[in-house]
Structure formats: C-alpha cells, structure tokens
C-alpha cells in the first residue's frame, strides 16, 4: 500500500500554541490560516487584531 501524502498545514500543537500566544481561539487560528496561509507571523498578526477587536469595550 502507498502511504498517504503528509498534509501541509498546521499541526494541532502549532494551532494550540498560536491560540495561546495570540488570545484567539483554535478555530479562529485555523480560519485565519485557511485565508492567508501558514506564515506564523502573519497568522499571529491577524489573530491578535481579531482578539483585540472582540474584547469588550469599557
């Protein structure tokens, strides 16, 4: 049998680490990666902006 090709993208561990670092949810990290790709700095930038926008205003 042939091996399945390794899927490109973020592992669950990477998604979790990015979520913790940025304050976004894991699903938001996956959504961002699907839109802009797998560049860590770009994902963090967008996730931080998103999590900042979702914070309650005082």
Secondary structure, DSSP 4 states (H G I P E B T S, - for coil): -PPPPPPPS--HHHHHHHHHHHS--HHHHHHHHHHH-S-HHHHHHHHHHHHHHHSPP-
